[in-house]
Amino acid sequence: MMKHIREIITEYMGSLISKKLDEPEPDIIIEEPKKELCVGCYAETQVDVGTHIDKRLHYIEGAGQLCPECWGKLCEKKTEKI
C-alpha cells in the first residue's frame, strides 16, 4: 500500500524534530565588545571597536581615539596657546 504524501511529510518532520530534541544544546559564549585603546596613553577607553567615528567622543580624525584624560590634557594645551 502506498503512503499518502501527507504521511511521508509528517514522518519526516517528526524524525527531524525528535533528532533535534535529542541533540545537546551548544554552549553559548557571549563576548563583550572589544574596546578601543587611547592613542595617547594606551589605556582602554569606553568606546567599542565597531563604533562609527561620528558617534564617538574624544576622537581625532587622522590620529584616533583618546581617553577623557588625554583629551582633557590636549584641550588644556590648546587653550594655553590661544
PyMOL commands that place a pseudoatom at each C-alpha (Angstrom):
pseudoatom trace, name=CA, resn=MET, resi=1, chain=A, elem=C, hetatm=0, pos=[0.000, 0.000, 0.000]
pseudoatom trace, name=CA, resn=MET, resi=2, chain=A, elem=C, hetatm=0, pos=[1.359, 3.433, -0.915]
pseudoatom trace, name=CA, resn=LYS, resi=3, chain=A, elem=C, hetatm=0, pos=[1.624, 6.130, 1.706]
pseudoatom trace, name=CA, resn=HIS, resi=4, chain=A, elem=C, hetatm=0, pos=[-0.091, 9.419, 1.199]
pseudoatom trace, name=CA, resn=ILE, resi=5, chain=A, elem=C, hetatm=0, pos=[2.297, 12.369, 0.769]
pseudoatom trace, name=CA, resn=ARG, resi=6, chain=A, elem=C, hetatm=0, pos=[0.946, 13.890, 3.994]
pseudoatom trace, name=CA, resn=GLU, resi=7, chain=A, elem=C, hetatm=0, pos=[2.031, 10.781, 5.930]
pseudoatom trace, name=CA, resn=ILE, resi=8, chain=A, elem=C, hetatm=0, pos=[5.505, 10.864, 4.388]
pseudoatom trace, name=CA, resn=ILE, resi=9, chain=A, elem=C, hetatm=0, pos=[5.971, 14.536, 5.271]
pseudoatom trace, name=CA, resn=THR, resi=10, chain=A, elem=C, hetatm=0, pos=[4.623, 14.016, 8.806]
pseudoatom trace, name=CA, resn=GLU, resi=11, chain=A, elem=C, hetatm=0, pos=[7.002, 11.121, 9.427]
pseudoatom trace, name=CA, resn=TYR, resi=12, chain=A, elem=C, hetatm=0, pos=[9.929, 13.068, 8.007]
pseudoatom trace, name=CA, resn=MET, resi=13, chain=A, elem=C, hetatm=0, pos=[9.169, 16.195, 10.049]
pseudoatom trace, name=CA, resn=GLY, resi=14, chain=A, elem=C, hetatm=0, pos=[8.668, 14.052, 13.164]
pseudoatom trace, name=CA, resn=SER, resi=15, chain=A, elem=C, hetatm=0, pos=[12.083, 12.455, 12.686]
pseudoatom trace, name=CA, resn=LEU, resi=16, chain=A, elem=C, hetatm=0, pos=[13.700, 15.880, 12.311]
pseudoatom trace, name=CA, resn=ILE, resi=17, chain=A, elem=C, hetatm=0, pos=[12.024, 17.209, 15.440]
pseudoatom trace, name=CA, resn=SER, resi=18, chain=A, elem=C, hetatm=0, pos=[12.954, 14.174, 17.553]
pseudoatom trace, name=CA, resn=LYS, resi=19, chain=A, elem=C, hetatm=0, pos=[16.525, 14.293, 16.234]
pseudoatom trace, name=CA, resn=LYS, resi=20, chain=A, elem=C, hetatm=0, pos=[16.759, 17.988, 17.091]
pseudoatom trace, name=CA, resn=LEU, resi=21, chain=A, elem=C, hetatm=0, pos=[15.406, 17.400, 20.609]
pseudoatom trace, name=CA, resn=ASP, resi=22, chain=A, elem=C, hetatm=0, pos=[17.949, 14.637, 21.235]
pseudoatom trace, name=CA, resn=GLU, resi=23, chain=A, elem=C, hetatm=0, pos=[20.916, 16.855, 20.331]
pseudoatom trace, name=CA, resn=PRO, resi=24, chain=A, elem=C, hetatm=0, pos=[22.566, 18.676, 23.247]
pseudoatom trace, name=CA, resn=GLU, resi=25, chain=A, elem=C, hetatm=0, pos=[22.417, 22.434, 23.091]
pseudoatom trace, name=CA, resn=PRO, resi=26, chain=A, elem=C, hetatm=0, pos=[25.768, 24.008, 22.261]
pseudoatom trace, name=CA, resn=ASP, resi=27, chain=A, elem=C, hetatm=0, pos=[27.418, 26.197, 24.879]
pseudoatom trace, name=CA, resn=ILE, resi=28, chain=A, elem=C, hetatm=0, pos=[26.768, 29.795, 24.008]
pseudoatom trace, name=CA, resn=ILE, resi=29, chain=A, elem=C, hetatm=0, pos=[29.625, 32.150, 24.718]
pseudoatom trace, name=CA, resn=ILE, resi=30, chain=A, elem=C, hetatm=0, pos=[28.810, 35.826, 24.570]
pseudoatom trace, name=CA, resn=GLU, resi=31, chain=A, elem=C, hetatm=0, pos=[31.855, 38.004, 24.236]
pseudoatom trace, name=CA, resn=GLU, resi=32, chain=A, elem=C, hetatm=0, pos=[31.765, 41.607, 25.274]
pseudoatom trace, name=CA, resn=PRO, resi=33, chain=A, elem=C, hetatm=0, pos=[32.678, 44.035, 22.505]
pseudoatom trace, name=CA, resn=LYS, resi=34, chain=A, elem=C, hetatm=0, pos=[36.346, 44.937, 22.363]
pseudoatom trace, name=CA, resn=LYS, resi=35, chain=A, elem=C, hetatm=0, pos=[37.204, 48.475, 23.430]
pseudoatom trace, name=CA, resn=GLU, resi=36, chain=A, elem=C, hetatm=0, pos=[39.404, 50.997, 21.663]
pseudoatom trace, name=CA, resn=LEU, resi=37, chain=A, elem=C, hetatm=0, pos=[42.747, 51.916, 23.183]
pseudoatom trace, name=CA, resn=CYS, resi=38, chain=A, elem=C, hetatm=0, pos=[43.756, 55.523, 23.713]
pseudoatom trace, name=CA, resn=VAL, resi=39, chain=A, elem=C, hetatm=0, pos=[46.377, 56.626, 21.183]
pseudoatom trace, name=CA, resn=GLY, resi=40, chain=A, elem=C, hetatm=0, pos=[47.933, 58.858, 23.859]
pseudoatom trace, name=CA, resn=CYS, resi=41, chain=A, elem=C, hetatm=0, pos=[48.397, 56.517, 26.818]
pseudoatom trace, name=CA, resn=TYR, resi=42, chain=A, elem=C, hetatm=0, pos=[47.176, 53.117, 25.514]
pseudoatom trace, name=CA, resn=ALA, resi=43, chain=A, elem=C, hetatm=0, pos=[44.521, 52.863, 28.229]
pseudoatom trace, name=CA, resn=GLU, resi=44, chain=A, elem=C, hetatm=0, pos=[41.303, 51.054, 27.363]
pseudoatom trace, name=CA, resn=THR, resi=45, chain=A, elem=C, hetatm=0, pos=[38.512, 53.520, 26.571]
pseudoatom trace, name=CA, resn=GLN, resi=46, chain=A, elem=C, hetatm=0, pos=[34.750, 53.081, 26.910]
pseudoatom trace, name=CA, resn=VAL, resi=47, chain=A, elem=C, hetatm=0, pos=[34.347, 53.083, 23.103]
pseudoatom trace, name=CA, resn=ASP, resi=48, chain=A, elem=C, hetatm=0, pos=[33.534, 49.803, 21.344]
pseudoatom trace, name=CA, resn=VAL, resi=49, chain=A, elem=C, hetatm=0, pos=[35.842, 48.990, 18.428]
pseudoatom trace, name=CA, resn=GLY, resi=50, chain=A, elem=C, hetatm=0, pos=[32.947, 48.888, 15.933]
pseudoatom trace, name=CA, resn=THR, resi=51, chain=A, elem=C, hetatm=0, pos=[31.537, 52.313, 16.846]
pseudoatom trace, name=CA, resn=HIS, resi=52, chain=A, elem=C, hetatm=0, pos=[31.426, 54.719, 13.893]
pseudoatom trace, name=CA, resn=ILE, resi=53, chain=A, elem=C, hetatm=0, pos=[33.678, 57.759, 14.333]
pseudoatom trace, name=CA, resn=ASP, resi=54, chain=A, elem=C, hetatm=0, pos=[30.704, 60.120, 14.046]
pseudoatom trace, name=CA, resn=LYS, resi=55, chain=A, elem=C, hetatm=0, pos=[29.269, 58.563, 17.225]
pseudoatom trace, name=CA, resn=ARG, resi=56, chain=A, elem=C, hetatm=0, pos=[32.467, 58.770, 19.326]
pseudoatom trace, name=CA, resn=LEU, resi=57, chain=A, elem=C, hetatm=0, pos=[33.546, 61.235, 21.955]
pseudoatom trace, name=CA, resn=HIS, resi=58, chain=A, elem=C, hetatm=0, pos=[37.221, 62.232, 22.199]
pseudoatom trace, name=CA, resn=TYR, resi=59, chain=A, elem=C, hetatm=0, pos=[38.066, 61.061, 18.663]
pseudoatom trace, name=CA, resn=ILE, resi=60, chain=A, elem=C, hetatm=0, pos=[40.553, 62.920, 16.467]
pseudoatom trace, name=CA, resn=GLU, resi=61, chain=A, elem=C, hetatm=0, pos=[40.324, 62.096, 12.781]
pseudoatom trace, name=CA, resn=GLY, resi=62, chain=A, elem=C, hetatm=0, pos=[43.724, 61.048, 11.483]
pseudoatom trace, name=CA, resn=ALA, resi=63, chain=A, elem=C, hetatm=0, pos=[45.022, 60.319, 14.992]
pseudoatom trace, name=CA, resn=GLY, resi=64, chain=A, elem=C, hetatm=0, pos=[42.478, 58.052, 16.655]
pseudoatom trace, name=CA, resn=GLN, resi=65, chain=A, elem=C, hetatm=0, pos=[40.624, 57.547, 19.906]
pseudoatom trace, name=CA, resn=LEU, resi=66, chain=A, elem=C, hetatm=0, pos=[41.646, 59.349, 23.091]
pseudoatom trace, name=CA, resn=CYS, resi=67, chain=A, elem=C, hetatm=0, pos=[40.618, 58.654, 26.664]
pseudoatom trace, name=CA, resn=PRO, resi=68, chain=A, elem=C, hetatm=0, pos=[38.914, 61.514, 28.556]
pseudoatom trace, name=CA, resn=GLU, resi=69, chain=A, elem=C, hetatm=0, pos=[42.146, 62.279, 30.466]
pseudoatom trace, name=CA, resn=CYS, resi=70, chain=A, elem=C, hetatm=0, pos=[44.296, 62.649, 27.334]
pseudoatom trace, name=CA, resn=TRP, resi=71, chain=A, elem=C, hetatm=0, pos=[41.516, 64.611, 25.638]
pseudoatom trace, name=CA, resn=GLY, resi=72, chain=A, elem=C, hetatm=0, pos=[41.450, 67.000, 28.606]
pseudoatom trace, name=CA, resn=LYS, resi=73, chain=A, elem=C, hetatm=0, pos=[45.236, 67.422, 28.521]
pseudoatom trace, name=CA, resn=LEU, resi=74, chain=A, elem=C, hetatm=0, pos=[45.099, 68.144, 24.797]
pseudoatom trace, name=CA, resn=CYS, resi=75, chain=A, elem=C, hetatm=0, pos=[42.351, 70.735, 25.286]
pseudoatom trace, name=CA, resn=GLU, resi=76, chain=A, elem=C, hetatm=0, pos=[44.321, 72.430, 28.092]
pseudoatom trace, name=CA, resn=LYS, resi=77, chain=A, elem=C, hetatm=0, pos=[47.377, 72.769, 25.855]
pseudoatom trace, name=CA, resn=LYS, resi=78, chain=A, elem=C, hetatm=0, pos=[45.215, 74.056, 23.011]
pseudoatom trace, name=CA, resn=THR, resi=79, chain=A, elem=C, hetatm=0, pos=[43.656, 76.794, 25.162]
pseudoatom trace, name=CA, resn=GLU, resi=80, chain=A, elem=C, hetatm=0, pos=[47.052, 77.832, 26.587]
pseudoatom trace, name=CA, resn=LYS, resi=81, chain=A, elem=C, hetatm=0, pos=[48.295, 78.623, 23.082]
pseudoatom trace, name=CA, resn=ILE, resi=82, chain=A, elem=C, hetatm=0, pos=[45.304, 80.840, 22.258]
for i in range(1, 82): cmd.bond("trace and resi %d" % i, "trace and resi %d" % (i + 1))
show_as sticks, trace
zoom trace
